[in-house]
């Protein structure tokens, strides 16, 4: 059963003799207990990206500084929300010169636009533990809609007594839609950096008291 699932109509906790219009809806207590607000744990979460380089290989990177919240509703997935702030200056591809170029005006212009943000506008269960979060992604001064497909990885209580939930998933964007258009032509044809970028999310979040 998914995070936002309900017991089906054959569940014995429902009174089959009661009129349909007044029969109570039984929500799995274990799932309902997950409802609440969670803070994303940046030490155990990652926001990554993959982009094609020179038409022949992939370059992977991440943003090492970010914060956000999840508000989960175990009975009504459409009421769940997500908010994420990512520090552009924390971009890390493992190559200092490349990271400096990404922070420059050719790409993110981190000095003028220090944050990339996502604010959800809707949520839906796709089936089982798979969900889709839709919202607005802002990079530089451009805001456009984005849909992120996520899988619920479960919940656990860590050794410090924190209740955690985990999600992982991703989305694909065209960077040019957000004004990230720098490129260089290759002598053999094609360009240095692909327009398509794969975003990845691996999230661990701690329930607020």
N, C-alpha and C positions, 0 to 999 in steps of 0.2 A: 504493500500500500504506500502511496506517495505521501510526501510531507503534508500536503493539503487535502488528502483523501478523506472520505467519509465511509462509514460502514454501509454496506448495501442493504437493500430492503429485506433480505432474508435474515439479517442479524436478529438473534433472539432477544436483544435488548429493546427491540421495538414491539409495541403492543399491536399485533396484527388486527385486533378487533376494534381498535379505535378508528374513527373516521379519518380518511386520508388528509383532510384539510387541517386537522388538529393534532395529527401524530407528531410526537417530538422527533427531531432529527438527532440521531446519536453520533457524536463525534468521538473518534478514538481518543481516550484520555491521554495516551502517550504522545499522540500528535498534537493535541490541543495544548499540552504542557510546553510545547516548543514556541508557542505564540509569545511575542515580546520583541524588545529592541536589542540588537546585537551590535557591538563595536567590532569592526574588522581589525584583526590582529596582524599588523604589518610584519612582525617578526616571523610569522608562519603563513604568510600569504604572498602571492606573486602576481604582478601585472606585467605581462610580457607581450612581445610582438615578434613577428617573423616577416621578412621582406626579401624578395628576390634581388640578387646582386649580379650585375653584368650578364644577366640572362642565363647563368649557368649554376648558381648555387644560392643557398639561403643564408642570410645573416639574422641572428637572433639577438634580442636584447630585452631589457626590462627597465621598469621604473622602480627604484629601490625605496622611495619615500612616498607614502600614500596613506590616506585615512578615509574612513567611511563608516556608514551605518546600514544595517538591514533591519527592517521592521517586518516580522513574519506574522501572518495571521493563519493559524492552523485550520480554521473553519472556512475562510474565504480568501483564496489566493489572490483575487483581484484587489484586495485591500492591502496586500503586501507592498513594501516600497524599498528602494535602494538608493543610496547616495554615496558618491565617491569623488574624492579630490586627489589628484596626482600631481606631484611636484615635477615639472618638466626638467629642472636642472639635475634631477637624480637619474637621468637616462644613463644606462650602462650597457654597452655592447662588448666590453672587454678591451676596447682600443681607445685610448685617451684622445687621439687626434680625431677619430670619427665621432666620439661623443661630443667634443667641442664643436664640430661642424653641425651636428644635430641641434645643439643648443643655440646656434647662431641664427641670424636673420634669414639664411638660406632655407632653414627648416622651421623650427618651433619658435625662434626668437624668445628664448626663455626669460631674458631680462625684461621685456615689455609684457609678455604673457606668461607669468610664472606657473599657472595652474591649467591642467586639463581636468574637466569636470564631467560627471555623468549624474543626471537626475532622472529617476524613473517616472514614467507616466502611466504604466500599466503592467500587469503580470498575469500569466495564465499557465495552467498545468497542461502539458502536452500529452501526458500519459505516464503512469508509473512515477518514477523519480525525476522526470525530465520537465523542465520549465522554460518559459521564455519571458524575459524581462525587456520591456520596451521603454525607451526614454529619450532624453536629449543629451547628446555628446557635444561638448564645447571644446574646441581647440583653437588657440589664438582668439580671434574675434568672430568665429563662425560657429553657429549652433545648428546641428542637423539631427534628425531622428536616427536612432540605432536600436536594433534588436539583438539581444544577447541570449543565446541558448545555453542553459546551465543544467547540470545534473546534481541532485542532492546526494552527497556522499555519506550522510548520516550524522549522528550526534554522539557526544561522549562527554564525560566529566573528567577533567584532567586532574593530576595529583594535587593541584592547588585549590580544587573545589570549583573551578570554573566550568560552566556548561558551554560546550562548543558545538557549533554546527559547521559543516563543510560543504562547499559547492565548487565545481569546476566546469569550465566551458569556454566559449569563445564566440567570435564574430569576425566577419570580413568587412573591410571598408576600402574605399578608394581614397587615398590620401589627398588627391586633388580636390575632392569635395570639400575639404577643410582648408584649402588654400596652400597645401604643401606640394608645390609644383616643381621644385628644383630638380634638375636632371642634367645628364650629359650623354651625348650620342656616342655610340660605339662604332669604330671603323668597320666592324663586321656586321653592322646593322643592330637595331634595337637600342636600348638605353641602359644606363648604369644602374638605375634604381626602379623597381617595378612600382606601378601605381597602386596595385592591390597590396594590402597589408592584412595579415592575420593577427588579431588580438586574442590573447589567452588570459584566462582568469583562474586562479587557484586560491580559493578563499577559505580561511578559517576565521570564525567570528565568535566572540564571547558575549554571552547574555548579560545584559545590564541588571544590576540588583533591583 
